Amino acid sequence: MVRLVAALSVVFSHSFLIAEGSQAREPFVRLTGNQCVIGLVGVFVFFVISGYLVTESWCRQPAPARFALRRTLRIYPALVVNIAVCAFLLGPLVTSLPLGDYLASPALREFLGQGLSMYPGPLHLPGVLFADNSVGLLINGSLWTLRYEAMMYVMVALLGVARLLRPSVAIGLVFVGLAGVYFESALKPYGDLAAWAWLVGFFAAGMAVYFLRDRLIFDWRFALVALAALVAFTWMGRLIMLFPLAGAYLVIWFARRHDARLDYSRYVGDLSYGLYIYGWPAEQLVLWLSGGKAAWWEVFLGGLALALAAAWLSWHGVEKWALRWGRRRPSRQLAVAAGD
């Protein structure tokens, strides 16, 4: 449920950017004194939960080949379909080019290559302009995090193989992340490494909470203390940098509070990833259909309806089958294939 809420926050935040070309009027921007949008907090939540669960996955079964297969199957099959939908359904519908010119364009091949390699963007399609604003050319502004998510998976595997996947290393990586945010401007020339450093603190905080889970007391009173700390960090002007120090506890506390009544996935499947990757193109389509005139709330509600339907299809048509196949794959076959 927590991941679904995180995905919803991303779609909500993007509705302002897509409709208005800016997130200046997004409520959380004003609430935090122009520090952060709520969608970025949603990304932090995804990374914290991922750090917790991916570390658990390695510790439960420290087999590099199986780990790599499961991580690949969680992200890549649905991403491939998403890229295809954007390139061959959304693009031809919106492009100003004749269909033949669109399909023959080198820009289409470039989009496919960049999307399939998890290039962080910006991603464009030939002749596609959704609206005349700062993000009108962008096909999917949500995909930028996937490359860095994959880098975190590789990091966990390398630490596991080197027998360095332990609490002290996870805590050390949290502080690497704090430094990565603090020295963001200085690190920008380093590209992907800078982005990894900026995000690793959130992922590593989830790792640390996993390792310390039996020593931590998960209680609503401590959750209130963590929430108060986040408010204090906001007042200090350091919400993003210091979020891992309190936000990770709060996220995992919520995630561990299992309530069958709130477990929507039992009825419709896990829609969080599909909602995340389809939210942006769905909202762009709504804006384009309105002639670029839809208000942010119309973009949000219309895009959410389309994205939820796409997420349902993604889960039931792609994601769950890929994951089931990965779970059934014999360990011996994987070991031989990887040379383990």
C-alpha positions as CSV (number, residue, x, y, z in Angstrom):
1,M,0.0,0.0,0.0
2,V,2.8,2.4,0.8
3,R,4.3,2.0,-2.6
4,L,1.0,2.7,-4.2
5,V,0.7,5.9,-2.2
6,A,4.2,6.9,-3.3
7,A,3.3,6.3,-6.9
8,L,0.1,8.4,-6.5
9,S,2.2,11.2,-5.1
10,V,4.4,11.2,-8.1
11,V,1.4,11.3,-10.5
12,F,-0.2,14.1,-8.4
13,S,3.0,16.2,-8.4
14,H,3.6,15.7,-12.2
15,S,0.1,16.9,-12.9
16,F,1.2,20.5,-12.1
17,L,4.4,20.2,-14.1
18,I,2.6,18.8,-17.1
19,A,-0.3,21.2,-17.1
20,E,1.5,24.4,-16.1
21,G,5.1,23.7,-17.1
22,S,6.1,24.3,-13.5
23,Q,5.6,22.8,-10.1
24,A,5.6,26.2,-8.3
25,R,2.0,25.9,-7.3
26,E,2.3,22.3,-6.1
27,P,1.1,22.4,-2.4
28,F,4.1,20.6,-0.9
29,V,6.4,23.1,-2.6
30,R,4.8,25.9,-0.6
31,L,4.5,23.7,2.5
32,T,8.3,23.1,2.5
33,G,9.4,26.6,1.6
34,N,10.3,25.7,-2.0
35,Q,12.5,22.8,-0.9
36,C,10.8,19.7,-2.4
37,V,7.7,18.4,-4.4
38,I,5.6,15.6,-2.9
39,G,6.5,13.5,-5.9
40,L,10.1,13.5,-5.0
41,V,9.2,12.3,-1.5
42,G,7.4,9.5,-3.3
43,V,10.7,8.6,-5.0
44,F,12.5,8.6,-1.7
45,V,9.9,6.2,-0.3
46,F,10.4,3.9,-3.3
47,F,14.1,3.9,-2.7
48,V,13.8,3.3,1.1
49,I,11.5,0.3,0.6
50,S,13.6,-1.0,-2.2
51,G,16.7,-0.9,0.0
52,Y,14.9,-2.8,2.7
53,L,13.4,-5.5,0.4
54,V,16.4,-5.9,-2.0
55,T,18.8,-6.4,0.9
56,E,16.4,-8.9,2.5
57,S,16.3,-10.7,-0.9
58,W,20.0,-11.1,-1.1
59,C,20.4,-12.1,2.6
60,R,17.7,-14.7,2.2
61,Q,19.3,-16.2,-0.9
62,P,22.8,-14.9,-1.6
63,A,23.0,-16.3,-5.2
64,P,24.2,-13.7,-7.7
65,A,22.5,-15.3,-10.8
66,R,19.1,-15.7,-9.1
67,F,19.4,-12.2,-7.6
68,A,20.2,-10.7,-10.9
69,L,17.4,-12.5,-12.6
70,R,14.8,-11.5,-10.1
71,R,15.8,-7.9,-10.1
72,T,15.8,-7.8,-13.9
73,L,12.4,-9.3,-14.1
74,R,10.9,-6.9,-11.6
75,I,11.9,-3.8,-13.7
76,Y,12.7,-4.7,-17.3
77,P,9.7,-6.6,-18.9
78,A,7.2,-4.0,-17.9
79,L,9.6,-1.2,-19.0
80,V,10.0,-2.8,-22.5
81,V,6.3,-2.9,-22.9
82,N,6.0,0.7,-21.7
83,I,8.6,1.9,-24.2
84,A,6.8,0.0,-27.0
85,V,3.4,1.6,-26.0
86,C,4.9,5.1,-26.0
87,A,6.8,4.5,-29.3
88,F,4.1,2.7,-31.3
89,L,0.8,3.8,-29.8
90,L,1.2,7.1,-28.2
91,G,3.8,8.5,-30.6
92,P,1.9,7.8,-33.8
93,L,-1.3,9.3,-32.3
94,V,0.3,12.6,-31.3
95,T,3.1,13.1,-33.8
96,S,2.7,15.9,-36.4
97,L,4.7,13.8,-38.9
98,P,3.1,11.4,-41.5
99,L,3.2,7.8,-40.1
100,G,5.8,6.6,-42.6
101,D,8.1,9.5,-41.7
102,Y,7.6,8.9,-38.0
103,L,8.4,5.2,-38.3
104,A,11.5,5.8,-40.5
105,S,12.9,8.6,-38.3
106,P,16.3,8.1,-36.6
107,A,14.8,9.8,-33.6
108,L,12.4,6.9,-33.1
109,R,15.3,4.4,-33.1
110,E,17.2,6.7,-30.7
111,F,14.2,6.8,-28.3
112,L,14.0,3.0,-28.4
113,G,17.7,2.6,-27.7
114,Q,17.7,5.2,-24.9
115,G,14.5,3.8,-23.3
116,L,15.7,0.2,-23.3
117,S,19.1,1.2,-21.9
118,M,17.3,3.0,-19.1
119,Y,18.8,6.4,-20.2
120,P,17.6,8.9,-17.6
121,G,16.3,11.3,-20.2
122,P,15.0,13.6,-21.4
123,L,13.3,11.2,-23.9
124,H,11.7,12.6,-27.1
125,L,9.8,11.1,-30.0
126,P,9.9,12.6,-33.6
127,G,7.2,15.2,-34.1
128,V,5.6,14.7,-30.7
129,L,4.7,17.8,-28.8
130,F,2.0,17.4,-26.2
131,A,1.7,21.1,-25.2
132,D,3.7,24.3,-25.7
133,N,5.4,24.4,-22.3
134,S,8.7,23.5,-20.7
135,V,7.9,19.7,-20.6
136,G,5.7,19.4,-23.7
137,L,8.3,17.4,-25.6
138,L,9.0,14.9,-22.8
139,I,7.5,11.4,-23.4
140,N,8.1,9.9,-19.9
141,G,9.6,12.0,-17.2
142,S,9.2,9.3,-14.6
143,L,11.8,6.8,-16.0
144,W,14.9,8.8,-14.9
145,T,15.1,6.9,-11.6
146,L,15.2,3.4,-13.0
147,R,18.8,3.5,-14.1
148,Y,19.8,4.5,-10.5
149,E,17.5,1.8,-9.0
150,A,19.4,-0.7,-11.1
151,M,22.7,0.7,-10.0
152,M,21.6,0.1,-6.4
153,Y,20.8,-3.5,-7.2
154,V,24.3,-3.9,-8.6
155,M,25.8,-2.3,-5.5
156,V,23.9,-4.8,-3.2
157,A,25.2,-7.7,-5.3
158,L,28.8,-6.5,-5.3
159,L,28.7,-5.9,-1.5
160,G,27.1,-9.3,-1.0
161,V,29.7,-11.1,-3.1
162,A,32.5,-9.2,-1.3
163,R,30.9,-10.1,2.1
164,L,30.5,-6.4,2.9
165,L,26.7,-6.4,3.1
166,R,26.5,-5.5,6.7
167,P,25.0,-2.8,9.0
168,S,28.2,-0.7,9.3
169,V,28.5,-0.5,5.5
170,A,24.8,0.4,5.1
171,I,25.1,3.2,7.7
172,G,28.3,4.4,6.0
173,L,26.4,4.6,2.7
174,V,23.7,6.7,4.3
175,F,26.3,9.3,5.1
176,V,27.7,9.1,1.6
177,G,24.2,9.9,0.5
178,L,24.0,12.9,2.8
179,A,27.3,14.2,1.4
180,G,26.1,13.5,-2.1
181,V,23.1,15.8,-1.6
182,Y,25.1,18.5,0.3
183,F,27.8,18.6,-2.5
184,E,25.2,18.2,-5.3
185,S,26.5,21.2,-7.3
186,A,30.1,20.1,-7.1
187,L,29.3,16.5,-8.1
188,K,27.2,17.4,-11.2
189,P,30.1,16.9,-13.7
190,Y,30.3,13.3,-12.7
191,G,27.0,12.3,-14.3
192,D,25.6,9.0,-13.2
193,L,28.0,8.7,-10.3
194,A,26.6,12.0,-9.0
195,A,23.1,10.9,-9.3
196,W,23.9,7.6,-7.6
197,A,25.5,9.5,-4.7
198,W,22.4,11.8,-4.5
199,L,20.1,8.8,-4.2
200,V,22.1,6.2,-2.4
201,G,21.4,7.6,1.1
202,F,17.7,6.8,0.7
203,F,18.3,3.3,-0.5
204,A,21.0,2.7,2.1
205,A,18.7,3.9,4.9
206,G,16.3,1.1,3.9
207,M,19.2,-1.3,4.0
208,A,20.2,-0.1,7.5
209,V,16.6,-0.4,8.8
210,Y,16.6,-4.0,7.5
211,F,19.7,-4.9,9.3
212,L,18.6,-3.2,12.5
213,R,15.0,-4.3,12.3
214,D,15.3,-6.6,15.4
215,R,16.8,-3.9,17.5
216,L,14.5,-1.1,16.5
217,I,11.1,-0.7,18.2
218,F,8.4,-0.1,15.6
219,D,5.9,1.9,17.6
220,W,3.6,4.8,16.7
221,R,5.2,7.0,19.4
222,F,8.6,6.6,17.7
223,A,6.9,7.2,14.4
224,L,5.7,10.6,15.7
225,V,9.2,11.4,16.8
226,A,10.4,10.6,13.2
227,L,7.7,12.8,11.8
228,A,8.7,15.6,14.2
229,A,12.3,15.2,13.0
230,L,11.2,15.6,9.4
231,V,9.3,18.8,10.3
232,A,12.5,20.0,12.0
233,F,14.6,19.2,9.0
234,T,12.2,21.2,6.9
235,W,12.4,24.1,9.2
236,M,16.2,23.9,8.9
237,G,16.0,23.9,5.1
238,R,17.5,20.4,4.9
239,L,14.5,18.1,4.3
240,I,16.0,16.4,1.2
241,M,19.5,15.9,2.7
242,L,18.4,14.7,6.1
243,F,15.3,12.7,5.0
244,P,17.0,9.3,5.3
245,L,17.7,9.8,9.0
246,A,14.1,9.9,10.0
247,G,12.1,9.2,6.9
248,A,13.3,5.6,6.5
249,Y,12.0,4.6,9.9
250,L,8.7,6.3,9.2
251,V,8.3,4.5,5.8
252,I,9.2,1.1,7.1
253,W,7.0,1.6,10.2
254,F,4.0,2.2,7.8
255,A,5.0,-0.6,5.5
256,R,5.2,-3.1,8.4
257,R,1.7,-2.3,9.7
258,H,-0.1,-4.9,7.6
259,D,-3.8,-4.5,7.5
260,A,-5.7,-7.0,5.3
261,R,-8.4,-4.3,4.7
262,L,-5.8,-2.0,3.1
263,D,-4.1,-4.7,1.0
264,Y,-5.6,-3.7,-2.3
265,S,-3.1,-6.0,-4.2
266,R,-5.1,-9.1,-3.0
267,Y,-7.9,-7.9,-5.3
268,V,-6.4,-6.1,-8.2
269,G,-2.6,-6.9,-8.1
270,D,0.4,-4.7,-7.4
271,L,-0.2,-1.6,-9.4
272,S,2.5,0.6,-7.9
273,Y,5.2,0.1,-10.6
274,G,2.8,0.3,-13.5
275,L,1.2,3.5,-12.1
276,Y,4.7,5.0,-11.8
277,I,5.8,4.3,-15.3
278,Y,2.5,5.0,-17.1
279,G,1.5,8.1,-15.0
280,W,3.5,10.7,-17.0
281,P,2.5,9.6,-20.5
282,A,-1.1,9.2,-19.5
283,E,-1.2,12.8,-18.1
284,Q,0.5,14.1,-21.2
285,L,-2.1,12.4,-23.4
286,V,-4.9,14.0,-21.3
287,L,-3.3,17.4,-21.8
288,W,-2.8,16.9,-25.5
289,L,-6.5,15.8,-25.9
290,S,-7.5,19.0,-24.2
291,G,-5.5,21.1,-26.7
292,G,-3.1,22.0,-23.9
293,K,-5.8,23.7,-21.9
294,A,-6.6,21.2,-19.1
295,A,-6.1,22.4,-15.5
296,W,-3.8,20.4,-13.3
297,W,-6.7,18.6,-11.5
298,E,-8.1,17.5,-14.9
299,V,-4.7,16.3,-15.9
300,F,-4.4,14.4,-12.6
301,L,-7.8,12.8,-12.6
302,G,-7.8,11.9,-16.3
303,G,-4.2,10.7,-16.3
304,L,-4.8,8.7,-13.1
305,A,-7.8,6.9,-14.7
306,L,-5.7,6.0,-17.8
307,A,-2.6,5.1,-15.8
308,L,-4.5,2.8,-13.3
309,A,-6.0,0.9,-16.3
310,A,-2.5,0.6,-17.9
311,A,-1.0,-0.5,-14.5
312,W,-3.7,-3.2,-14.2
313,L,-2.9,-4.5,-17.6
314,S,0.9,-4.3,-16.9
315,W,0.6,-6.3,-13.8
316,H,-1.8,-9.0,-15.1
317,G,-0.3,-9.1,-18.6
318,V,3.4,-8.8,-17.9
319,E,4.8,-8.3,-14.4
320,K,3.2,-11.1,-12.5
321,W,4.1,-13.6,-15.2
322,A,7.7,-12.5,-15.4
323,L,8.0,-12.8,-11.6
324,R,6.4,-16.2,-11.5
325,W,8.7,-17.4,-14.2
326,G,11.7,-16.1,-12.2
327,R,10.6,-17.9,-9.1
328,R,10.2,-21.2,-10.9
329,R,13.6,-21.0,-12.6
330,P,15.7,-23.8,-11.2
331,S,18.7,-22.6,-9.2
332,R,21.0,-25.1,-10.9
333,Q,20.2,-23.8,-14.3
334,L,20.9,-20.2,-13.2
335,A,24.2,-21.2,-11.6
336,V,25.4,-22.9,-14.8
337,A,24.3,-20.0,-17.0
338,A,26.2,-17.5,-14.8
339,G,29.2,-19.7,-14.3
340,D,28.7,-19.8,-10.5
